[in-house]
Amino acid sequence: MKYLRSIALLAALAAPVAFAAPALAAGGFSGPVSGVQADTVAKALTLGDDAPVVLTGNIVSQVAGKKDKFIFKDATGEVRMEIDRKVFAGQSVTPGDTVRIVGKVDKDLGKDVKIEAKSLEIVK
């Protein structure tokens, strides 16, 4: 019985730490990205599948009926983007916000080129 009480007490003490861990997961490297093959939409559209890109511009709209599909625009053109909710990391973005997106080109046979976003940062 004493053994079970000890286990229950340890579990109760560990629970708040387990739930607090995601809040502590913020942060990371802030600096240049190496190996990038394109920094504009126009260049990205000419690359092959899985080419790494870093694009700076605006998310101008969400594709109707698609919760993770958006239209991204910079000075050279626009492209569809796939941005999962976790990539937004709790940030609210409007068409007026300039964002930097690190991702890769996604070319599927017979479909338009799109960019799969891996990270998103609001540029200040």
N, CA, C and O atoms as a MOPAC input file, in Angstrom:
PM7 MOZYME 1SCF
protein

 N      0.81900 1    -1.19000 1     0.00000 1
 C      0.00000 1     0.00000 1     0.00000 1
 C      0.86800 1     1.26000 1     0.00000 1
 O      0.58400 1     2.22800 1    -0.70700 1
 N      1.92400 1     1.22600 1     0.80500 1
 C      2.83700 1     2.35800 1     0.88000 1
 C      3.46600 1     2.62600 1    -0.49400 1
 O      3.66400 1     3.77600 1    -0.88700 1
 N      3.76900 1     1.55700 1    -1.20100 1
 C      4.35300 1     1.64100 1    -2.54500 1
 C      3.40000 1     2.34000 1    -3.51200 1
 O      3.83200 1     3.18600 1    -4.29400 1
 N      2.11300 1     2.00300 1    -3.47100 1
 C      1.11400 1     2.62100 1    -4.34200 1
 C      0.94300 1     4.10300 1    -4.03100 1
 O      0.78900 1     4.91600 1    -4.94300 1
 N      0.96900 1     4.45600 1    -2.74900 1
 C      0.86900 1     5.87300 1    -2.36300 1
 C      2.05400 1     6.67300 1    -2.89800 1
 O      1.88600 1     7.80800 1    -3.34600 1
 N      3.22600 1     6.09800 1    -2.85400 1
 C      4.42800 1     6.77300 1    -3.36200 1
 C      4.32700 1     7.00400 1    -4.86500 1
 O      4.68100 1     8.07800 1    -5.35300 1
 N      3.84900 1     6.01100 1    -5.59800 1
 C      3.68700 1     6.14300 1    -7.04500 1
 C      2.64200 1     7.21500 1    -7.35800 1
 O      2.84600 1     8.03300 1    -8.25500 1
 N      1.52400 1     7.21600 1    -6.62400 1
 C      0.46700 1     8.21200 1    -6.84000 1
 C      0.98300 1     9.61500 1    -6.55300 1
 O      0.66300 1    10.55300 1    -7.28400 1
 N      1.77200 1     9.76900 1    -5.50500 1
 C      2.32400 1    11.07100 1    -5.15500 1
 C      3.29600 1    11.55600 1    -6.23100 1
 O      3.26000 1    12.72600 1    -6.61100 1
 N      4.14900 1    10.68300 1    -6.71900 1
 C      5.08000 1    11.05600 1    -7.78400 1
 C      4.33800 1    11.43600 1    -9.05900 1
 O      4.71300 1    12.40000 1    -9.72700 1
 N      3.30700 1    10.70400 1    -9.40000 1
 C      2.51600 1    11.01500 1   -10.59900 1
 C      1.84100 1    12.36900 1   -10.46300 1
 O      1.80300 1    13.14800 1   -11.41500 1
 N      1.30800 1    12.65200 1    -9.27700 1
 C      0.64100 1    13.93700 1    -9.04700 1
 C      1.62700 1    15.09600 1    -9.13500 1
 O      1.27800 1    16.16300 1    -9.64000 1
 N      2.83200 1    14.90700 1    -8.65900 1
 C      3.83500 1    15.96600 1    -8.71000 1
 C      4.37700 1    16.16000 1   -10.12000 1
 O      4.73700 1    17.27800 1   -10.48800 1
 N      4.44200 1    15.10800 1   -10.90900 1
 C      4.98200 1    15.19400 1   -12.26800 1
 C      3.97400 1    15.76600 1   -13.25700 1
 O      4.38000 1    16.32700 1   -14.27500 1
 N      2.69400 1    15.64600 1   -12.99800 1
 C      1.65500 1    16.09200 1   -13.94200 1
 C      1.75900 1    17.56100 1   -14.30700 1
 O      1.69800 1    17.87700 1   -15.49500 1
 N      1.91500 1    18.49200 1   -13.34800 1
 C      2.01000 1    19.90200 1   -13.74500 1
 C      3.20600 1    20.18400 1   -14.64900 1
 O      3.12000 1    21.04200 1   -15.52800 1
 N      4.31400 1    19.48400 1   -14.45300 1
 C      5.50100 1    19.66300 1   -15.28500 1
 C      5.21600 1    19.19400 1   -16.70400 1
 O      5.62100 1    19.85200 1   -17.66100 1
 N      4.53100 1    18.07500 1   -16.85500 1
 C      4.21900 1    17.53800 1   -18.17800 1
 C      3.30900 1    18.48800 1   -18.94700 1
 O      3.47500 1    18.64900 1   -20.15600 1
 N      2.35100 1    19.11800 1   -18.27300 1
 C      1.44700 1    20.03100 1   -18.95700 1
 C      2.09700 1    21.38100 1   -19.23900 1
 O      1.67400 1    22.07900 1   -20.16100 1
 N      3.09700 1    21.76000 1   -18.48300 1
 C      3.76700 1    23.04700 1   -18.68000 1
 C      4.82900 1    22.97100 1   -19.76800 1
 O      5.21700 1    24.00900 1   -20.30500 1
 N      5.30000 1    21.80900 1   -20.10500 1
 C      6.39100 1    21.64800 1   -21.06300 1
 C      6.13900 1    22.31600 1   -22.41400 1
 O      7.05000 1    22.97200 1   -22.91900 1
 N      4.94500 1    22.18900 1   -23.03900 1
 C      4.75300 1    22.83700 1   -24.33700 1
 C      4.93800 1    24.35400 1   -24.28600 1
 O      5.39800 1    24.94400 1   -25.26300 1
 N      4.59600 1    24.98300 1   -23.19200 1
 C      4.75300 1    26.43100 1   -23.08900 1
 C      6.23000 1    26.82800 1   -23.07900 1
 O      6.57500 1    27.94500 1   -23.46500 1
 N      7.08800 1    25.93000 1   -22.64600 1
 C      8.51300 1    26.21200 1   -22.57600 1
 C      9.22100 1    25.93000 1   -23.89900 1
 O     10.41900 1    26.18600 1   -24.01800 1
 N      8.50800 1    25.41000 1   -24.88600 1
 C      9.12200 1    24.99200 1   -26.13900 1
 C      9.39600 1    26.14600 1   -27.10400 1
 O      9.83100 1    25.89900 1   -28.22900 1
 N      9.16100 1    27.37700 1   -26.71000 1
 C      9.40700 1    28.52000 1   -27.58600 1
 C     10.90800 1    28.74100 1   -27.74400 1
 O     11.71200 1    28.24200 1   -26.95600 1
 N     11.26800 1    29.50100 1   -28.78000 1
 C     12.66700 1    29.82600 1   -28.98200 1
 C     13.28200 1    29.01200 1   -30.09300 1
 O     12.60000 1    28.21300 1   -30.73500 1
 N     14.54400 1    29.20600 1   -30.32000 1
 C     15.24600 1    28.49900 1   -31.37200 1
 C     16.23300 1    29.42400 1   -32.04200 1
 O     16.47200 1    30.53300 1   -31.56500 1
 N     16.80200 1    28.98200 1   -33.13500 1
 C     17.81200 1    29.75300 1   -33.85000 1
 C     17.16700 1    30.88500 1   -34.62500 1
 O     16.12400 1    30.70300 1   -35.25400 1
 N     17.78300 1    32.04500 1   -34.58000 1
 C     17.33800 1    33.20400 1   -35.35000 1
 C     18.53400 1    33.71400 1   -36.12900 1
 O     19.43800 1    34.33100 1   -35.56500 1
 N     18.53500 1    33.45600 1   -37.42600 1
 C     19.65400 1    33.86600 1   -38.25100 1
 C     19.47400 1    33.37400 1   -39.66500 1
 O     18.39600 1    32.90200 1   -40.02600 1
 N     20.52100 1    33.47700 1   -40.47900 1
 C     20.39800 1    33.09300 1   -41.88800 1
 C     20.20500 1    31.58900 1   -42.07700 1
 O     20.60000 1    30.78200 1   -41.23600 1
 N     19.59300 1    31.24100 1   -43.19000 1
 C     19.37200 1    29.84500 1   -43.55900 1
 C     20.28400 1    29.53100 1   -44.73600 1
 O     20.26600 1    30.24400 1   -45.74000 1
 N     21.07200 1    28.48300 1   -44.62500 1
 C     21.97400 1    28.13200 1   -45.72600 1
 C     21.33300 1    27.08700 1   -46.63000 1
 O     20.41300 1    26.38000 1   -46.21800 1
 N     21.81800 1    26.99500 1   -47.85400 1
 C     21.33400 1    26.00200 1   -48.79600 1
 C     20.06000 1    26.39600 1   -49.52400 1
 O     19.46600 1    25.57100 1   -50.21800 1
 N     19.63200 1    27.63500 1   -49.37700 1
 C     18.39700 1    28.09600 1   -50.00400 1
 C     18.62000 1    28.25100 1   -51.50500 1
 O     19.63500 1    28.79800 1   -51.93700 1
 N     17.66400 1    27.76500 1   -52.29600 1
 C     17.78500 1    27.85300 1   -53.73800 1
 C     16.95300 1    28.98000 1   -54.33800 1
 O     17.13900 1    29.33200 1   -55.50300 1
 N     16.02800 1    29.55400 1   -53.55000 1
 C     15.21800 1    30.66600 1   -54.05600 1
 C     14.78900 1    31.56500 1   -52.90800 1
 O     14.51200 1    31.10900 1   -51.79900 1
 N     14.74200 1    32.87300 1   -53.21400 1
 C     14.26600 1    33.83100 1   -52.22700 1
 C     13.11300 1    34.67800 1   -52.76900 1
 O     12.68100 1    35.63300 1   -52.12200 1
 N     12.61600 1    34.32500 1   -53.95900 1
 C     11.44400 1    35.00100 1   -54.52500 1
 C     10.49900 1    33.94000 1   -55.10500 1
 O     10.90900 1    32.82100 1   -55.41200 1
 N      9.24000 1    34.32000 1   -55.24500 1
 C      8.25200 1    33.42000 1   -55.83500 1
 C      8.65200 1    33.06100 1   -57.26000 1
 O      8.57200 1    31.89500 1   -57.64700 1
 N      9.08300 1    34.05200 1   -58.05200 1
 C      9.45500 1    33.79700 1   -59.44700 1
 C     10.54700 1    32.73500 1   -59.54500 1
 O     10.46400 1    31.84900 1   -60.39500 1
 N     11.55900 1    32.80800 1   -58.69700 1
 C     12.63000 1    31.80800 1   -58.70500 1
 C     12.11600 1    30.45300 1   -58.22900 1
 O     12.47200 1    29.41700 1   -58.79200 1
 N     11.28100 1    30.46200 1   -57.19500 1
 C     10.75800 1    29.21600 1   -56.63500 1
 C      9.96600 1    28.42100 1   -57.66300 1
 O     10.02600 1    27.19200 1   -57.68100 1
 N      9.22500 1    29.11900 1   -58.51900 1
 C      8.40200 1    28.44700 1   -59.51900 1
 C      9.22600 1    27.71600 1   -60.58600 1
 O      8.70000 1    26.86200 1   -61.30000 1
 N     10.51000 1    28.05000 1   -60.69300 1
 C     11.37200 1    27.41600 1   -61.69400 1
 C     12.15200 1    26.22100 1   -61.14500 1
 O     12.81000 1    25.51300 1   -61.90800 1
 N     12.08800 1    25.99400 1   -59.85400 1
 C     12.88100 1    24.94500 1   -59.21500 1
 C     12.20600 1    23.58300 1   -59.26200 1
 O     11.01400 1    23.46700 1   -59.54900 1
 N     12.98600 1    22.56900 1   -58.97500 1
 C     12.46600 1    21.21200 1   -58.90700 1
 C     11.82800 1    20.90100 1   -57.57000 1
 O     11.89000 1    21.70000 1   -56.63500 1
 N     11.21900 1    19.73900 1   -57.49100 1
 C     10.54500 1    19.28300 1   -56.28000 1
 C     11.50900 1    19.22400 1   -55.10000 1
 O     12.65800 1    18.80800 1   -55.24600 1
 N     11.03700 1    19.63900 1   -53.94600 1
 C     11.76100 1    19.60500 1   -52.66900 1
 C     12.89300 1    20.62400 1   -52.55600 1
 O     13.67300 1    20.55900 1   -51.60600 1
 N     13.00400 1    21.56200 1   -53.49800 1
 C     14.04800 1    22.59200 1   -53.39500 1
 C     13.73400 1    23.51300 1   -52.21400 1
 O     12.59400 1    23.95300 1   -52.06300 1
 N     14.73300 1    23.81000 1   -51.37600 1
 C     14.50100 1    24.68600 1   -50.22200 1
 C     14.38300 1    26.15400 1   -50.63000 1
 O     15.13000 1    26.63900 1   -51.48000 1
 N     13.42600 1    26.85300 1   -50.00400 1
 C     13.19500 1    28.26500 1   -50.30600 1
 C     12.97800 1    29.05300 1   -49.01600 1
 O     12.54600 1    28.50900 1   -47.99900 1
 N     13.28800 1    30.34100 1   -49.08300 1
 C     12.94400 1    31.28300 1   -48.02200 1
 C     12.30500 1    32.47700 1   -48.71700 1
 O     12.97000 1    33.20200 1   -49.45600 1
 N     11.01100 1    32.67900 1   -48.47800 1
 C     10.26500 1    33.72600 1   -49.16500 1
 C      9.77400 1    34.76500 1   -48.17500 1
 O      9.33000 1    34.43500 1   -47.07500 1
 N      9.86100 1    36.03700 1   -48.58200 1
 C      9.37000 1    37.14000 1   -47.76400 1
 C      8.30100 1    37.86600 1   -48.54900 1
 O      8.53000 1    38.28400 1   -49.68400 1
 N      7.13900 1    38.01700 1   -47.95100 1
 C      6.01500 1    38.67600 1   -48.60800 1
 C      4.79100 1    38.62800 1   -47.71900 1
 O      4.89200 1    38.74000 1   -46.49700 1
 N      3.62000 1    38.45900 1   -48.34500 1
 C      2.36600 1    38.50300 1   -47.60100 1
 C      1.47800 1    37.31200 1   -47.95100 1
 O      1.42200 1    36.88200 1   -49.10300 1
 N      0.79000 1    36.79100 1   -46.94600 1
 C     -0.25900 1    35.80900 1   -47.18100 1
 C     -1.49800 1    36.64100 1   -47.47200 1
 O     -2.03400 1    37.29500 1   -46.57700 1
 N     -1.95600 1    36.62000 1   -48.72300 1
 C     -3.02600 1    37.54100 1   -49.12100 1
 C     -4.41600 1    36.94800 1   -48.98600 1
 O     -5.39000 1    37.69300 1   -48.87700 1
 N     -4.53600 1    35.61100 1   -48.98900 1
 C     -5.85600 1    35.01400 1   -48.81200 1
 C     -5.73700 1    33.54000 1   -48.47600 1
 O     -4.69100 1    32.91700 1   -48.65200 1
 N     -6.84700 1    33.00400 1   -47.98600 1
 C     -6.96100 1    31.57300 1   -47.72500 1
 C     -7.80600 1    30.98400 1   -48.84100 1
 O     -8.78200 1    31.60000 1   -49.27000 1
 N     -7.44500 1    29.80500 1   -49.31300 1
 C     -8.19500 1    29.14500 1   -50.36800 1
 C     -9.50400 1    28.63000 1   -49.76900 1
 O     -9.49600 1    27.96200 1   -48.73500 1
 N    -10.62800 1    28.94300 1   -50.41900 1
 C    -11.94500 1    28.56900 1   -49.91700 1
 C    -12.05100 1    27.07000 1   -49.67500 1
 O    -11.69800 1    26.26400 1   -50.53500 1
 N    -12.54000 1    26.71000 1   -48.50100 1
 C    -12.75100 1    25.30700 1   -48.16400 1
 C    -11.50600 1    24.54100 1   -47.76500 1
 O    -11.57900 1    23.33800 1   -47.51600 1
 N    -10.37200 1    25.20400 1   -47.69900 1
 C     -9.10900 1    24.53900 1   -47.35000 1
 C     -8.48700 1    25.26400 1   -46.16000 1
 O     -8.06600 1    26.41400 1   -46.28700 1
 N     -8.42600 1    24.60900 1   -45.01900 1
 C     -7.92600 1    25.28700 1   -43.82200 1
 C     -6.41200 1    25.44700 1   -43.78100 1
 O     -5.90400 1    26.23300 1   -42.98200 1
 N     -5.67200 1    24.71400 1   -44.63100 1
 C     -4.21400 1    24.83600 1   -44.61000 1
 C     -3.64000 1    25.30300 1   -45.94700 1
 O     -2.43600 1    25.18300 1   -46.17100 1
 N     -4.47700 1    25.83100 1   -46.83600 1
 C     -4.02100 1    26.31400 1   -48.15100 1
 C     -4.22400 1    27.82900 1   -48.24500 1
 O     -5.29100 1    28.35000 1   -47.91900 1
 N     -3.17600 1    28.51800 1   -48.69800 1
 C     -3.16800 1    29.97900 1   -48.74600 1
 C     -2.52200 1    30.46500 1   -50.03900 1
 O     -1.82400 1    29.71200 1   -50.71800 1
 N     -2.76000 1    31.72400 1   -50.36700 1
 C     -2.08900 1    32.37200 1   -51.48700 1
 C     -1.06800 1    33.33700 1   -50.88700 1
 O     -1.40400 1    34.19800 1   -50.07400 1
 N      0.17800 1    33.17300 1   -51.30400 1
 C      1.29400 1    33.99600 1   -50.83800 1
 C      1.74300 1    34.86800 1   -52.00100 1
 O      1.76900 1    34.41700 1   -53.14600 1
 N      2.09500 1    36.11500 1   -51.70900 1
 C      2.50200 1    37.04500 1   -52.76700 1
 C      3.73700 1    37.82600 1   -52.33000 1
 O      3.84500 1    38.27000 1   -51.18700 1
 N      4.67000 1    37.98100 1   -53.28000 1
 C      5.78100 1    38.90300 1   -53.07900 1
 C      5.85400 1    39.80200 1   -54.30900 1
 O      4.94900 1    39.77300 1   -55.14300 1
 N      6.88800 1    40.58100 1   -54.43600 1
 C      7.00600 1    41.53800 1   -55.54700 1
 C      7.12200 1    40.86200 1   -56.91100 1
 O      6.91900 1    41.51000 1   -57.93800 1
 N      7.45000 1    39.55200 1   -56.93500 1
 C      7.67400 1    38.86200 1   -58.21500 1
 C      6.50400 1    37.98200 1   -58.66000 1
 O      6.50200 1    37.49400 1   -59.79000 1
 N      5.52400 1    37.77300 1   -57.80300 1
 C      4.38800 1    36.93700 1   -58.17900 1
 C      3.70500 1    36.32200 1   -56.98400 1
 O      3.94300 1    36.71500 1   -55.84200 1
 N      2.84200 1    35.34000 1   -57.26000 1
 C      2.14200 1    34.66000 1   -56.17800 1
 C      2.15000 1    33.15900 1   -56.39000 1
 O      2.30600 1    32.67100 1   -57.50900 1
 N      1.97800 1    32.43400 1   -55.28300 1
 C      2.03600 1    30.98000 1   -55.29600 1
 C      1.13500 1    30.45000 1   -54.18500 1
 O      0.91700 1    31.11000 1   -53.16900 1
 N      0.61700 1    29.24200 1   -54.40400 1
 C     -0.15000 1    28.58000 1   -53.34600 1
 C      0.81800 1    28.06400 1   -52.29400 1
 O      1.92900 1    27.63100 1   -52.59900 1
 N      0.36600 1    28.12300 1   -51.05200 1
 C      1.17500 1    27.63000 1   -49.93200 1
 C      0.35300 1    26.67700 1   -49.10400 1
 O     -0.85300 1    26.85400 1   -48.93600 1
 N      1.01500 1    25.67200 1   -48.59300 1
 C      0.41000 1    24.78500 1   -47.60400 1
 C      1.06500 1    25.12400 1   -46.27600 1
 O      2.26300 1    24.91300 1   -46.08500 1
 N      0.25700 1    25.65500 1   -45.35600 1
 C      0.77600 1    26.05800 1   -44.04900 1
 C     -0.07100 1    25.38500 1   -42.98200 1
 O     -1.21500 1    25.78200 1   -42.75800 1
 N      0.47200 1    24.37800 1   -42.32400 1
 C     -0.24300 1    23.69800 1   -41.24700 1
 C     -0.40300 1    24.63300 1   -40.05900 1
 O      0.39700 1    25.54800 1   -39.86400 1
 N     -1.43500 1    24.39500 1   -39.27400 1
 C     -1.72100 1    25.23100 1   -38.10000 1
 C     -0.51700 1    25.31100 1   -37.15900 1
 O     -0.24700 1    26.36400 1   -36.58200 1
 N      0.20300 1    24.20400 1   -37.00800 1
 C      1.35300 1    24.19900 1   -36.08500 1
 C      2.45600 1    25.14400 1   -36.56300 1
 O      3.23100 1    25.64000 1   -35.74400 1
 N      2.54400 1    25.40500 1   -37.87400 1
 C      3.55700 1    26.31900 1   -38.40800 1
 C      3.26300 1    27.75400 1   -37.97600 1
 O      4.18600 1    28.54300 1   -37.77200 1
 N      1.98200 1    28.09500 1   -37.83600 1
 C      1.62200 1    29.43700 1   -37.36000 1
 C      2.05100 1    29.63400 1   -35.90500 1
 O      2.25100 1    30.76700 1   -35.46800 1
 N      2.19200 1    28.56300 1   -35.16800 1
 C      2.67600 1    28.59600 1   -33.77600 1
 C      1.94800 1    29.63900 1   -32.92900 1
 O      2.56800 1    30.34400 1   -32.13300 1
 N      0.63800 1    29.72900 1   -33.10600 1
 C     -0.15400 1    30.65400 1   -32.29200 1
 C     -0.12500 1    32.09600 1   -32.75500 1
 O     -0.77800 1    32.94400 1   -32.14700 1
 N      0.60800 1    32.40100 1   -33.80500 1
 C      0.68700 1    33.76800 1   -34.31700 1
 C     -0.53700 1    34.06600 1   -35.18500 1
 O     -0.97300 1    33.21100 1   -35.95700 1
 N     -1.08700 1    35.26600 1   -35.06300 1
 C     -2.16800 1    35.71500 1   -35.94100 1
 C     -1.54100 1    36.52700 1   -37.06200 1
 O     -0.75900 1    37.44400 1   -36.80800 1
 N     -1.88300 1    36.19300 1   -38.30300 1
 C     -1.31000 1    36.85300 1   -39.47500 1
 C     -2.43600 1    37.42000 1   -40.32200 1
 O     -3.44300 1    36.75200 1   -40.55600 1
 N     -2.26200 1    38.65900 1   -40.78200 1
 C     -3.22400 1    39.30000 1   -41.67400 1
 C     -2.53300 1    39.58800 1   -43.00500 1
 O     -1.30700 1    39.51200 1   -43.08600 1
 N     -3.30000 1    39.92100 1   -44.06000 1
 C     -2.67100 1    40.26100 1   -45.33500 1
 C     -1.71900 1    41.46200 1   -45.24400 1
 O     -0.84300 1    41.61700 1   -46.09500 1
 N     -1.88000 1    42.29800 1   -44.23900 1
 C     -0.99500 1    43.44600 1   -44.06100 1
 C      0.32700 1    43.11600 1   -43.39300 1
 O      1.22600 1    43.95700 1   -43.35900 1
 N      0.46300 1    41.90800 1   -42.85900 1
 C      1.69500 1    41.49400 1   -42.18300 1
 C      2.69200 1    40.92200 1   -43.19200 1
 O      2.33900 1    40.08400 1   -44.02100 1
 N      3.91800 1    41.37500 1   -43.11000 1
 C      4.98900 1    40.79300 1   -43.92000 1
 C      5.52600 1    39.59500 1   -43.15200 1
 O      5.84200 1    39.68900 1   -41.96600 1
 N      5.62300 1    38.45800 1   -43.85300 1
 C      6.09400 1    37.23200 1   -43.22300 1
 C      7.27500 1    36.65500 1   -43.98800 1
 O      7.41900 1    36.87100 1   -45.19200 1
 N      8.11100 1    35.92400 1   -43.27900 1
 C      9.20900 1    35.17500 1   -43.88800 1
 C      8.88000 1    33.69900 1   -43.69200 1
 O      8.67900 1    33.23400 1   -42.57000 1
 N      8.83100 1    32.98100 1   -44.79400 1
 C      8.47100 1    31.57200 1   -44.74600 1
 C      9.62800 1    30.72800 1   -45.26200 1
 O     10.14400 1    30.94800 1   -46.35700 1
 N     10.01500 1    29.76700 1   -44.45400 1
 C     11.01900 1    28.78700 1   -44.85000 1
 C     10.24600 1    27.52700 1   -45.21300 1
 O      9.41000 1    27.05600 1   -44.44300 1
 N     10.53400 1    26.98900 1   -46.38600 1
 C      9.80600 1    25.80500 1   -46.81900 1
 C     10.48600 1    25.11600 1   -47.97400 1
 O     11.68500 1    25.27500 1   -48.20300 1
 N      9.69300 1    24.34300 1   -48.70200 1
 C     10.23700 1    23.63800 1   -49.86300 1
 C      9.19700 1    23.61600 1   -50.97300 1
 O      7.99200 1    23.68300 1   -50.72900 1
 N      9.69700 1    23.52100 1   -52.19800 1
 C      8.84200 1    23.46000 1   -53.37300 1
 C      8.17900 1    22.08300 1   -53.41700 1
 O      8.81000 1    21.06300 1   -53.14200 1
 N      6.90100 1    22.07900 1   -53.76700 1
 C      6.16700 1    20.82500 1   -53.92500 1
 C      5.58400 1    20.79200 1   -55.33300 1
 O      4.63900 1    21.51600 1   -55.64600 1
 N      6.16000 1    19.94400 1   -56.17100 1
 C      5.68600 1    19.78800 1   -57.55000 1
 C      5.10200 1    18.39300 1   -57.70500 1
 O      5.82200 1    17.39500 1   -57.67400 1
 N      3.79500 1    18.34000 1   -57.87100 1
 C      3.12200 1    17.08000 1   -58.14700 1
 C      2.74300 1    17.06100 1   -59.61500 1
 O      2.30100 1    18.07300 1   -60.15900 1
 N      2.91200 1    15.92300 1   -60.25300 1
 C      2.62900 1    15.78500 1   -61.66800 1
 C      1.19900 1    16.22200 1   -61.98800 1
 O      0.24000 1    15.72700 1   -61.39600 1
 N      1.07200 1    17.15000 1   -62.92500 1
 C     -0.22600 1    17.61600 1   -63.36100 1
 C     -0.88600 1    18.64500 1   -62.45900 1
 O     -2.03800 1    19.01200 1   -62.69100 1
 N     -0.18800 1    19.11600 1   -61.44100 1
 C     -0.75300 1    20.10800 1   -60.51700 1
 C      0.12600 1    21.34300 1   -60.50300 1
 O      1.29200 1    21.30100 1   -60.89500 1
 N     -0.46100 1    22.45800 1   -60.04000 1
 C      0.30400 1    23.69000 1   -59.90000 1
 C      1.36700 1    23.53200 1   -58.82000 1
 O      1.20500 1    22.76200 1   -57.87400 1
 N      2.44500 1    24.27100 1   -58.98000 1
 C      3.50600 1    24.28600 1   -57.97300 1
 C      2.95900 1    24.92400 1   -56.70100 1
 O      2.20000 1    25.89100 1   -56.75700 1
 N      3.34800 1    24.37700 1   -55.56600 1
 C      3.01100 1    25.00100 1   -54.28900 1
 C      4.23500 1    24.92400 1   -53.38300 1
 O      5.18800 1    24.19400 1   -53.65400 1
 N      4.18100 1    25.68600 1   -52.31900 1
 C      5.25400 1    25.69600 1   -51.32800 1
 C      4.71400 1    25.09200 1   -50.03900 1
 O      3.64800 1    25.48000 1   -49.56200 1
 N      5.45200 1    24.14500 1   -49.48000 1
 C      5.10900 1    23.58400 1   -48.17100 1
 C      5.90900 1    24.34600 1   -47.12300 1
 O      7.13500 1    24.24900 1   -47.08100 1
 N      5.21700 1    25.10100 1   -46.28000 1
 C      5.87400 1    25.90400 1   -45.25300 1
 C      6.31500 1    25.02800 1   -44.09500 1
 O      5.56600 1    24.17900 1   -43.61300 1
 N      7.54500 1    25.25200 1   -43.66100 1
 C      8.09000 1    24.54700 1   -42.50500 1
 C      8.15900 1    25.46900 1   -41.28800 1
 O      8.03900 1    25.02000 1   -40.14900 1
 N      8.35700 1    26.77900 1   -41.54700 1
 C      8.33900 1    27.76700 1   -40.45700 1
 C      7.84700 1    29.09400 1   -40.99300 1
 O      7.97300 1    29.37900 1   -42.18400 1
 N      7.28900 1    29.89900 1   -40.11900 1
 C      6.73300 1    31.19600 1   -40.46800 1
 C      7.12600 1    32.19800 1   -39.38600 1
 O      6.99900 1    31.93100 1   -38.19100 1
 N      7.60000 1    33.34300 1   -39.82900 1
 C      8.01700 1    34.40700 1   -38.90400 1
 C      7.43900 1    35.72300 1   -39.40100 1
 O      7.56100 1    36.05000 1   -40.58100 1
 N      6.81700 1    36.47100 1   -38.51300 1
 C      6.33100 1    37.80400 1   -38.86900 1
 C      7.52700 1    38.74900 1   -38.85200 1
 O      8.23900 1    38.84200 1   -37.85200 1
 N      7.74500 1    39.45400 1   -39.96900 1
 C      8.87300 1    40.37000 1   -40.08500 1
 C      8.43900 1    41.72200 1   -39.54100 1
 O      7.39800 1    42.25700 1   -39.92200 1
 N      9.24800 1    42.26000 1   -38.65300 1
 C      8.90400 1    43.54800 1   -38.03800 1
 C      9.69300 1    44.66600 1   -38.61300 1
 O      9.52400 1    45.81500 1   -38.20500 1

